[in-house]
Amino acid sequence: LILQTWGGCTPDTCESVVVTAQRSIDYYTVTAIYEGLRDDSTSARKKVADAYFNSSGWILGNPIITQRCQPGRGHQDFSSAPCI
């Protein structure tokens, strides 16, 4: 569901993507971290969203997107602040 909706890596976009899920009572919180971005300022991007199952199938909520900057280009933790 995550890779179909948000996409994976290609040789032109990133090196790897790792998807994890944490279960809560009624839903899952899913996280996808895209590492090795082919970008001069951003090194990684993280998307986090809730997913739940209903009679129609899996529903994936809108992701919260944060990024980590390349060394010397800004913050080194995931943040919504832009990289420079």
Secondary structure, DSSP 8 states (H G I E B T S, - for coil): -HHHHH----TTT-SEEEEEEEE-SS-EEEEEEEES-S-SSEEEEEEEEEEEEETTEEEE---EEEEEE-TTSS-SS-BSS---
